[in-house]
Amino acid sequence: MEHIPAALWLTEAADAADRQGAGDLLRVVLIVMVLGSVLLAWFLLRGYKRDD
């Protein structure tokens, strides 16, 4: 195992991130998860409304 200076490692990591892409699937999964959580919270909390 060879020693790689930190600056070189950081540069290689940035290049690899560019090649990997923007992570569109992860972005979509996170948005759906947040929207699903809001919908679930609304569905569960609407039962606590009192019409007295």
URRA-V631342 format. One record per residue. N is the residue number from 0. RES is the residue in one letter. SS is DSSP state (2 for helix, 1 for strand, 0 for the rest). PHI is phi in degrees with one decimal (999 if undefined). PSI is psi as a letter, one per 30 degrees, with the letter a starting at -180 (* if undefined). Layout:
# URRA-V631342
n=N res=RES ss=SS phi=PHI psi=PSI
n=N res=RES ss=SS phi=PHI psi=PSI
This chain:
# URRA-V631342
n=0 res=M ss=0 phi=999 psi=k
n=1 res=E ss=0 phi=-96.4 psi=l
n=2 res=H ss=0 phi=-86.2 psi=k
n=3 res=I ss=0 phi=-114.4 psi=k
n=4 res=P ss=0 phi=-58.9 psi=l
n=5 res=A ss=2 phi=-60.3 psi=e
n=6 res=A ss=2 phi=-65.3 psi=e
n=7 res=L ss=2 phi=-67.3 psi=e
n=8 res=W ss=2 phi=-62.3 psi=e
n=9 res=L ss=2 phi=-65.0 psi=e
n=10 res=T ss=2 phi=-64.3 psi=e
n=11 res=E ss=2 phi=-65.9 psi=e
n=12 res=A ss=2 phi=-66.3 psi=e
n=13 res=A ss=2 phi=-66.3 psi=e
n=14 res=D ss=2 phi=-64.2 psi=e
n=15 res=A ss=2 phi=-65.6 psi=e
n=16 res=A ss=2 phi=-65.7 psi=e
n=17 res=D ss=2 phi=-66.0 psi=e
n=18 res=R ss=2 phi=-72.0 psi=f
n=19 res=Q ss=2 phi=-73.3 psi=e
n=20 res=G ss=0 phi=111.5 psi=a
n=21 res=A ss=0 phi=-86.9 psi=f
n=22 res=G ss=0 phi=78.1 psi=h
n=23 res=D ss=2 phi=-62.1 psi=e
n=24 res=L ss=2 phi=-63.0 psi=e
n=25 res=L ss=2 phi=-62.8 psi=e
n=26 res=R ss=2 phi=-62.3 psi=e
n=27 res=V ss=2 phi=-66.0 psi=e
n=28 res=V ss=2 phi=-62.0 psi=e
n=29 res=L ss=2 phi=-65.5 psi=e
n=30 res=I ss=2 phi=-64.8 psi=e
n=31 res=V ss=2 phi=-65.0 psi=e
n=32 res=M ss=2 phi=-64.5 psi=e
n=33 res=V ss=2 phi=-65.8 psi=e
n=34 res=L ss=2 phi=-63.7 psi=e
n=35 res=G ss=2 phi=-64.3 psi=e
n=36 res=S ss=2 phi=-65.3 psi=e
n=37 res=V ss=2 phi=-63.9 psi=e
n=38 res=L ss=2 phi=-64.3 psi=e
n=39 res=L ss=2 phi=-64.5 psi=e
n=40 res=A ss=2 phi=-62.7 psi=e
n=41 res=W ss=2 phi=-62.6 psi=e
n=42 res=F ss=2 phi=-64.1 psi=e
n=43 res=L ss=2 phi=-74.0 psi=e
n=44 res=L ss=2 phi=-80.3 psi=f
n=45 res=R ss=2 phi=-69.2 psi=f
n=46 res=G ss=2 phi=-72.2 psi=f
n=47 res=Y ss=2 phi=-88.7 psi=f
n=48 res=K ss=0 phi=-71.1 psi=k
n=49 res=R ss=0 phi=-106.0 psi=k
n=50 res=D ss=0 phi=-104.5 psi=g
n=51 res=D ss=0 phi=-63.6 psi=*
